[in-house]
Amino acid sequence: MPRKPVAAPAIVPGYINSKPRIQARLSRLEGQVRGINRMVEEERYCIDILTQVNAVKAALDKVAIALLDDHVQHCVTDAVRAGDGDAKVSELSAAIGRFLSG
């Protein structure tokens, strides 16, 4: 009888403890974006719309920073302890580069 393949252990994301907080922020962002869409639909003043766009960008940056922080605190730290830190540090460096160039 053939053996069943053994499933690889599940990878737990570093943000798992922050998940409710991150989801709440993203839900607020969804509402803000819908509000901006309404403002455009209502033909509101450009500067008012731009102010709201800037607020959404700042809030999205905060989500990204929270994810990066959780990644460092959990994923990178765990990899360093397991002796695989170089790969995670390179991955983190690339992620920070993408974040800053975006």
VOPA-841848 format. One record per residue: residue number from 1; residue in one letter; x, y, z of N, C-alpha, C, O, CB in turn. Coordinates in steps of 0.02 Angstrom, whole numbers, always signed. Each point is the difference from the previous one (the first is absolute). Glycine has a CB too. Layout:
// residues N
+-----+---+--------+---------+--------+---------+----------+--------+--------+---------+--------+--------+---------+--------+---------+----------+--------+
|   k | r | n.east | n.north |   n.up | ca.east | ca.north |  ca.up | c.east | c.north |   c.up | o.east | o.north |   o.up | cb.east | cb.north |  cb.up |
+-----+---+--------+---------+--------+---------+----------+--------+--------+---------+--------+--------+---------+--------+---------+----------+--------+
| NUM | A |      X |       Y |      Z |       X |        Y |      Z |      X |       Y |      Z |      X |       Y |      Z |       X |        Y |      Z |
...
+-----+---+--------+---------+--------+---------+----------+--------+--------+---------+--------+--------+---------+--------+---------+----------+--------+
***
This chain:
// residues 102
+-----+---+--------+---------+--------+---------+----------+--------+--------+---------+--------+--------+---------+--------+---------+----------+--------+
|   k | r | n.east | n.north |   n.up | ca.east | ca.north |  ca.up | c.east | c.north |   c.up | o.east | o.north |   o.up | cb.east | cb.north |  cb.up |
+-----+---+--------+---------+--------+---------+----------+--------+--------+---------+--------+--------+---------+--------+---------+----------+--------+
|   1 | M |    +42 |     -59 |     +0 |     -42 |      +59 |     +0 |    +45 |     +62 |     +0 |    +45 |      +6 |    +42 |    -138 |      -68 |    +20 |
|   2 | P |    +81 |    +110 |   -108 |     +42 |      +60 |     -2 |    -12 |     +44 |    +61 |    -55 |      +5 |    +27 |     +53 |       -9 |   -152 |
|   3 | R |    +57 |     +35 |   +146 |      -6 |      +44 |    +58 |    -27 |     +68 |    -21 |    +14 |     +24 |    -56 |     +82 |      -84 |   +112 |
|   4 | K |   -133 |     +90 |    -12 |     -26 |      +67 |    -13 |    +57 |     +50 |    +10 |    +40 |      -8 |    +46 |    -158 |      -25 |    -10 |
|   5 | P |   +121 |     +84 |    -79 |     +53 |      +50 |    +11 |    -12 |     +37 |    +65 |    -56 |     +14 |    +20 |     +70 |       -1 |   -144 |
|   6 | V |    +41 |      +3 |   +157 |      -3 |      +37 |    +63 |     -3 |     +74 |    -17 |    +41 |     +25 |    -37 |     +23 |     -115 |   +100 |
|   7 | A |   -113 |    +124 |    -36 |      -7 |      +72 |    -12 |    +55 |     +38 |    +35 |    +21 |     -17 |    +55 |    -145 |       +4 |    -66 |
|   8 | A |   +148 |     +63 |    -23 |     +51 |      +44 |    +30 |    -32 |     +39 |    +57 |    -60 |     +15 |     -2 |    +122 |       -5 |   -108 |
|   9 | P |    -24 |      +6 |   +161 |     -29 |      +38 |    +55 |    -24 |     +68 |    -25 |    +32 |     +32 |    -42 |     +44 |      -90 |   +124 |
|  10 | A |   -132 |     +80 |    -56 |     -28 |      +64 |    -20 |    +45 |     +57 |    +23 |    +26 |      -1 |    +56 |    -142 |      -47 |    -50 |
|  11 | I |   +124 |     +96 |    -49 |     +40 |      +59 |    +17 |    -48 |     +51 |    +31 |    -50 |     +19 |    -31 |    +135 |      -40 |    -62 |
|  12 | V |    -69 |     +42 |   +153 |     -42 |      +49 |    +35 |    +28 |     +69 |    -15 |    +58 |     +13 |    +15 |     -88 |      -96 |    +77 |
|  13 | P |    -11 |    +127 |   -121 |     +25 |      +67 |    -15 |    +19 |     +37 |    +64 |    -30 |      -9 |    +52 |     -40 |      +12 |   -155 |
|  14 | G |   +121 |     +40 |    +96 |     +24 |      +38 |    +58 |    -52 |     +48 |    +28 |     +4 |     +20 |    +58 |    +109 |      -30 |   -104 |
|  15 | Y |   -161 |     +30 |     +4 |     -50 |      +48 |    +22 |    -60 |     -32 |    +33 |    -49 |     +35 |    +14 |     +87 |      +38 |   -106 |
|  16 | I |    -36 |    -138 |   +104 |     -59 |      -36 |    +25 |    -30 |     +32 |    +63 |    -61 |      +3 |     +7 |    +108 |     -107 |    -57 |
|  17 | N |     -5 |    +128 |    +95 |     -25 |      +31 |    +61 |    -29 |     +69 |    -13 |    -41 |     +25 |    +39 |    +125 |      -90 |    +26 |
|  18 | S |    -62 |     +97 |   -118 |     -23 |      +67 |    -18 |    -56 |      -2 |    -51 |    -26 |     +52 |    -21 |    +139 |       -8 |    +46 |
|  19 | K |   -133 |    -103 |    -47 |     -49 |       -7 |    -54 |    -64 |     +39 |    +12 |    -21 |     +36 |    -45 |     +68 |     -148 |    +25 |
|  20 | P |    -79 |    +109 |    +78 |     -61 |      +39 |    +10 |    +11 |     +75 |     -6 |    -41 |     +36 |    -29 |      +0 |     -127 |   +104 |
|  21 | R |    +97 |    +115 |    -49 |     +16 |      +71 |     -4 |    +13 |     +21 |    -73 |    -23 |     +53 |    -22 |     +72 |      -57 |   +139 |
|  22 | I |    -13 |     -37 |   -154 |     +14 |      +15 |    -70 |    -64 |      -2 |    -41 |    -12 |     +43 |    -42 |    +127 |      -91 |    +54 |
|  23 | Q |   -157 |      -2 |     +1 |     -64 |       -4 |    -37 |    -45 |     +59 |    +16 |    -34 |     +25 |    -45 |     +43 |     -149 |    +46 |
|  24 | A |     -8 |    +147 |    +61 |     -40 |      +59 |    +18 |    +24 |     +62 |    -38 |    -39 |     +39 |    -25 |     +17 |      -88 |   +139 |
|  25 | R |    +88 |     +57 |   -118 |     +29 |      +56 |    -37 |    -19 |      -4 |    -74 |    -19 |     +51 |    -30 |    +114 |      -45 |   +111 |
|  26 | L |    -91 |     -65 |   -109 |     -17 |       -9 |    -71 |    -74 |     +13 |    -12 |    -18 |     +28 |    -52 |    +111 |     -111 |    +41 |
|  27 | S |   -135 |     +64 |    +57 |     -72 |      +14 |     -7 |    -13 |     +75 |     +1 |    -41 |     +26 |    -38 |     +14 |     -135 |    +94 |
|  28 | R |    +62 |    +145 |    -11 |      -6 |      +73 |     +1 |    +23 |     +30 |    -66 |    -30 |     +47 |    -27 |     +46 |      -47 |   +152 |
|  29 | L |    +39 |     -27 |   -151 |     +26 |      +24 |    -65 |    -51 |     -11 |    -55 |     -9 |     +43 |    -43 |    +125 |      -67 |    +81 |
|  30 | E |   -149 |     -33 |    -38 |     -52 |      -13 |    -50 |    -53 |     +53 |     +3 |    -22 |     +26 |    -51 |     +44 |     -149 |    +59 |
|  31 | G |    -43 |    +140 |    +52 |     -51 |      +52 |     +9 |    +24 |     +67 |    -25 |    -37 |     +38 |    -31 |      -7 |     -100 |   +129 |
|  32 | Q |   +108 |     +78 |    -84 |     +27 |      +64 |    -23 |     +2 |      +3 |    -76 |    -15 |     +51 |    -29 |     +84 |      -44 |   +134 |
|  33 | V |    -49 |     -62 |   -137 |      +3 |       -1 |    -73 |    -70 |      +7 |    -29 |    -10 |     +35 |    -50 |    +113 |     -107 |    +54 |
|  34 | R |   -152 |     +38 |    +25 |     -69 |       +9 |    -23 |    -23 |     +72 |     +8 |    -35 |     +27 |    -42 |     +10 |     -146 |    +73 |
|  35 | G |    +47 |    +151 |    +24 |     -16 |      +70 |    +11 |    +30 |     +45 |    -53 |    -31 |     +47 |    -23 |     +25 |      -70 |   +145 |
|  36 | I |    +68 |      +8 |   -142 |     +32 |      +38 |    -54 |    -39 |      -9 |    -65 |    -10 |     +48 |    -37 |    +123 |      -60 |    +93 |
|  37 | N |   -133 |     -48 |    -70 |     -40 |      -13 |    -60 |    -65 |     +40 |     +1 |    -20 |     +28 |    -51 |     +69 |     -143 |    +44 |
|  38 | R |    -81 |    +119 |    +65 |     -61 |      +40 |     +7 |    +15 |     +74 |    -13 |    -39 |     +34 |    -33 |      -6 |     -117 |   +117 |
|  39 | M |   +102 |    +106 |    -57 |     +19 |      +70 |    -10 |     +8 |     +16 |    -74 |    -22 |     +53 |    -24 |     +79 |      -53 |   +136 |
|  40 | V |    -26 |     -46 |   -149 |      +7 |      +10 |    -73 |    -68 |      -1 |    -33 |    -15 |     +43 |    -42 |    +129 |      -97 |    +44 |
|  41 | E |   -156 |      +6 |    +17 |     -67 |       -4 |    -28 |    -39 |     +65 |    +12 |    -37 |     +23 |    -43 |     +38 |     -148 |    +62 |
|  42 | E |     +8 |    +153 |    +40 |     -35 |      +62 |    +18 |    +35 |     +63 |    -26 |    -22 |     +56 |    +13 |     -20 |     -114 |    +89 |
|  43 | E |    +97 |     +47 |   -139 |     +39 |      +55 |    -29 |    +23 |     +50 |    +52 |     -6 |     +61 |     -9 |     -58 |      -76 |    -96 |
|  44 | R |    +91 |     -11 |   +159 |     +26 |      +42 |    +54 |    +64 |     +34 |    -22 |    +30 |     -18 |    -51 |     -81 |      -57 |   +136 |
|  45 | Y |    +73 |    +123 |    -47 |     +59 |      +41 |    -14 |    +62 |     -44 |     -2 |    +10 |     -42 |    +44 |     -65 |     +142 |    +10 |
|  46 | C |    +97 |     -89 |   -104 |     +60 |      -41 |    -12 |    +45 |      -5 |    +62 |    +23 |     -54 |    +18 |     -27 |      +87 |   -138 |
|  47 | I |    +16 |     +23 |   +152 |     +45 |       +1 |    +58 |    -28 |     -43 |    +56 |    +38 |     -33 |    +35 |      +2 |     +148 |    -67 |
|  48 | D |   -105 |    -114 |    +42 |     -31 |      -42 |    +52 |    +11 |     -74 |    -16 |    +14 |     -40 |    +45 |    -100 |     +130 |    -23 |
|  49 | I |    +79 |    -108 |    -85 |     +10 |      -69 |    -20 |    +73 |     -20 |    +10 |    +15 |     -53 |    +26 |    -109 |      +62 |   -110 |
|  50 | L |   +139 |     +35 |    +62 |     +72 |      -14 |     +9 |    +19 |      -7 |    +73 |    +43 |     -41 |    +17 |     -21 |     +104 |   -122 |
|  51 | T |    -54 |     -25 |   +148 |     +13 |       -6 |    +72 |    -19 |     -70 |    +24 |    +37 |     -30 |    +40 |     -57 |     +154 |    -24 |
|  52 | Q |    -36 |    -149 |    -39 |     -22 |      -67 |    +19 |    +45 |     -54 |    -30 |    +14 |     -51 |    +32 |    -132 |      +94 |    -22 |
|  53 | V |   +140 |     -33 |    -72 |     +46 |      -47 |    -31 |    +65 |      -4 |    +41 |    +26 |     -54 |    +11 |     -75 |      +79 |   -125 |
|  54 | N |    +74 |     +33 |   +135 |     +60 |       +1 |    +41 |    -10 |     -37 |    +67 |    +45 |     -35 |    +23 |     -14 |     +144 |    -76 |
|  55 | A |    -90 |    -102 |    +82 |     -15 |      -34 |    +63 |     +0 |     -76 |    -11 |    +25 |     -37 |    +43 |     -93 |     +136 |     -4 |
|  56 | V |    +41 |    -122 |    -95 |      -1 |      -72 |    -15 |    +71 |     -25 |    -10 |    +18 |     -54 |    +24 |    -132 |      +65 |    -77 |
|  57 | K |   +155 |     +27 |    +16 |     +70 |      -21 |    -10 |    +36 |      -6 |    +67 |    +37 |     -48 |    +10 |     -37 |     +105 |   -123 |
|  58 | A |    -10 |      -9 |   +157 |     +34 |       -2 |    +65 |    -24 |     -61 |    +41 |    +40 |     -33 |    +32 |     -30 |     +159 |    -33 |
|  59 | A |    -75 |    -139 |     -1 |     -27 |      -57 |    +37 |    +25 |     -66 |    -29 |    +15 |     -47 |    +38 |    -117 |     +114 |    -10 |
|  60 | L |   +108 |     -72 |    -93 |     +26 |      -60 |    -32 |    +74 |     -10 |    +17 |    +22 |     -56 |    +10 |    -106 |      +69 |   -103 |
|  61 | D |   +121 |     +42 |    +97 |     +70 |       -5 |    +21 |     +5 |     -28 |    +71 |    +45 |     -39 |    +15 |     -16 |     +136 |    -89 |
|  62 | K |    -75 |     -77 |   +118 |      +1 |      -26 |    +68 |    -13 |     -76 |     +1 |    +29 |     -36 |    +41 |     -69 |     +148 |     +1 |
|  63 | V |     -4 |    -135 |    -85 |     -12 |      -72 |     -5 |    +64 |     -36 |    -22 |    +19 |     -51 |    +28 |    -142 |      +71 |    -55 |
|  64 | A |   +155 |      +8 |    -24 |     +62 |      -30 |    -25 |    +54 |      -1 |    +54 |    +36 |     -50 |     +7 |     -65 |      +89 |   -123 |
|  65 | I |    +35 |     +15 |   +153 |     +51 |       +3 |    +53 |    -15 |     -51 |    +54 |    +45 |     -33 |    +26 |     -27 |     +155 |    -49 |
|  66 | A |    -82 |    -130 |    +41 |     -19 |      -50 |    +50 |    +18 |     -70 |    -25 |    +25 |     -42 |    +39 |    -119 |     +116 |     +1 |
|  67 | L |    +81 |     -88 |   -104 |     +18 |      -66 |    -28 |    +75 |     -10 |     -1 |    +24 |     -54 |    +17 |    -128 |      +57 |    -87 |
|  68 | L |   +141 |     +48 |    +51 |     +73 |       -5 |     +0 |    +26 |     -13 |    +71 |    +45 |     -41 |    +10 |     -39 |     +117 |   -110 |
|  69 | D |    -33 |     -40 |   +148 |     +21 |       -8 |    +69 |    -14 |     -72 |    +25 |    +43 |     -31 |    +30 |     -65 |     +153 |     -9 |
|  70 | D |    -38 |    -146 |    -35 |     -16 |      -69 |    +19 |    +46 |     -50 |    -35 |    +19 |     -50 |    +30 |    -139 |      +84 |    -10 |
|  71 | H |   +136 |     -21 |    -83 |     +45 |      -44 |    -37 |    +68 |      -3 |    +34 |    +29 |     -54 |     +8 |     -90 |      +80 |   -115 |
|  72 | V |    +87 |     +31 |   +127 |     +65 |       +2 |    +35 |     -5 |     -35 |    +67 |    +43 |     -42 |    +16 |     -14 |     +150 |    -74 |
|  73 | Q |    -80 |     -92 |    +96 |      -6 |      -27 |    +68 |    -10 |     -75 |     +1 |    +19 |     -33 |    +48 |     -67 |     +141 |    -14 |
|  74 | H |    +17 |    -136 |    -86 |     -16 |      -71 |     +1 |    +39 |     -39 |    -53 |    +42 |     -41 |    +16 |    -155 |      +70 |    +27 |
|  75 | C |    +99 |     -16 |   -106 |     +29 |      -40 |    -54 |    +76 |      +6 |     -3 |    +35 |     -51 |     -2 |    -140 |      +67 |    -62 |
|  76 | V |   +131 |     +45 |    +65 |     +72 |       +9 |     -4 |    +34 |     -26 |    +63 |    +51 |     -35 |     -4 |     -67 |     +135 |    -71 |
|  77 | T |    -11 |     -83 |   +132 |     +29 |      -22 |    +64 |     +1 |     -76 |     +4 |    +51 |     -30 |    +19 |     -91 |     +134 |    +36 |
|  78 | D |    -15 |    -137 |    -74 |      -3 |      -73 |     +1 |    +51 |     -30 |    -49 |    +32 |     -50 |    +16 |    -153 |      +56 |    +15 |
|  79 | A |   +128 |     +24 |    -89 |     +48 |      -25 |    -49 |    +72 |      +7 |    +25 |    +41 |     -46 |     -9 |    -120 |      +76 |    -83 |
|  80 | V |    +94 |     +25 |   +124 |     +68 |      +10 |    +28 |    +13 |     -53 |    +53 |    +54 |     -29 |     +1 |     -60 |     +153 |    -23 |
|  81 | R |    -42 |    -136 |    +66 |      +9 |      -51 |    +52 |     +9 |     -70 |    -30 |    +35 |     -41 |    +29 |    -105 |     +111 |    +48 |
|  82 | A |    +38 |     -82 |   -135 |      +5 |      -65 |    -32 |    +62 |      -6 |    -45 |    +12 |     -52 |    -31 |    -136 |      +44 |    +35 |
|  83 | G |   +163 |     +62 |     -8 |     +60 |       -1 |    -41 |    -11 |     +17 |    -73 |    +45 |     -11 |    -42 |      -3 |      -73 |   +119 |
|  84 | D |   -101 |    +109 |    -94 |     -16 |      +17 |    -69 |    -13 |     +75 |     -7 |    -43 |     +22 |    -39 |      -6 |     -136 |    +22 |
|  85 | G |    +86 |    +153 |    +55 |     -13 |      +72 |     +3 |    +18 |     +37 |    -63 |    -34 |     +49 |    -18 |     +53 |      -57 |   +137 |
|  86 | D |    +34 |     -13 |   -154 |     +23 |      +37 |    -59 |    -55 |      +7 |    -53 |    -11 |     +54 |    -27 |    +126 |      -95 |    +50 |
|  87 | A |   -150 |     -14 |    -36 |     -52 |       +1 |    -51 |    -57 |     +47 |    +20 |    -26 |     +38 |    -41 |     +56 |     -155 |     +9 |
|  88 | K |    -50 |    +114 |    +96 |     -55 |      +42 |    +23 |    +20 |     +74 |     +2 |    -41 |     +43 |    -15 |      -2 |     -139 |    +82 |
|  89 | V |   +105 |    +110 |    -49 |     +23 |      +69 |     +0 |     +1 |     +28 |    -71 |    -20 |     +57 |    -11 |     +89 |      -79 |   +114 |
|  90 | S |    -47 |     -18 |   -151 |      -1 |      +21 |    -70 |    -72 |     +13 |    -24 |    -13 |     +49 |    -34 |    +119 |     -115 |    +13 |
|  91 | E |   -150 |     +21 |    +40 |     -71 |       +7 |    -18 |    -28 |     +64 |    +31 |    -37 |     +37 |    -33 |     +25 |     -162 |    +26 |
|  92 | L |    +28 |    +138 |    +70 |     -23 |      +60 |    +34 |    +27 |     +63 |    -34 |    -36 |     +48 |    -10 |     +30 |     -112 |   +117 |
|  93 | S |    +70 |     +63 |   -124 |     +31 |      +57 |    -32 |    -35 |     +16 |    -66 |    -12 |     +58 |    -16 |    +122 |      -87 |    +70 |
|  94 | A |   -125 |     -23 |    -93 |     -36 |      +10 |    -63 |    -69 |     +28 |    +11 |    -23 |     +44 |    -36 |     +88 |     -139 |    -14 |
|  95 | A |   -100 |     +70 |   +102 |     -67 |      +25 |    +15 |     +2 |     +73 |    +21 |    -43 |     +39 |    -21 |      +9 |     -154 |    +56 |
|  96 | I |    +83 |    +134 |     +5 |      +7 |      +70 |    +20 |    +14 |     +43 |    -61 |    -27 |     +55 |     -6 |     +69 |      -90 |   +121 |
|  97 | G |     +1 |     +11 |   -160 |     +14 |      +37 |    -61 |    -62 |     +11 |    -42 |    -10 |     +55 |    -26 |    +124 |     -103 |    +27 |
|  98 | R |   -156 |      -3 |     -8 |     -63 |       +7 |    -37 |    -46 |     +50 |    +34 |    -32 |     +41 |    -32 |     +43 |     -159 |    -10 |
|  99 | F |    -13 |    +114 |   +108 |     -44 |      +45 |    +39 |    +22 |     +72 |     -9 |    -42 |     +44 |    -11 |     +21 |     -136 |    +94 |
| 100 | L |    +86 |    +105 |    -79 |     +25 |      +68 |     -5 |     -3 |     +28 |    -70 |     -6 |     +61 |     -9 |     +80 |      -86 |   +104 |
| 101 | S |    -70 |     -18 |   -146 |      -1 |      +25 |    -68 |    -71 |      +8 |    -27 |    -11 |     +29 |    -53 |    +121 |      -83 |    +34 |
| 102 | G |   -159 |     +27 |    +57 |     -69 |       +2 |    -23 |    -30 |     +66 |     +9 |    -58 |     +11 |    -16 |     +46 |     -127 |    +41 |
+-----+---+--------+---------+--------+---------+----------+--------+--------+---------+--------+--------+---------+--------+---------+----------+--------+
***
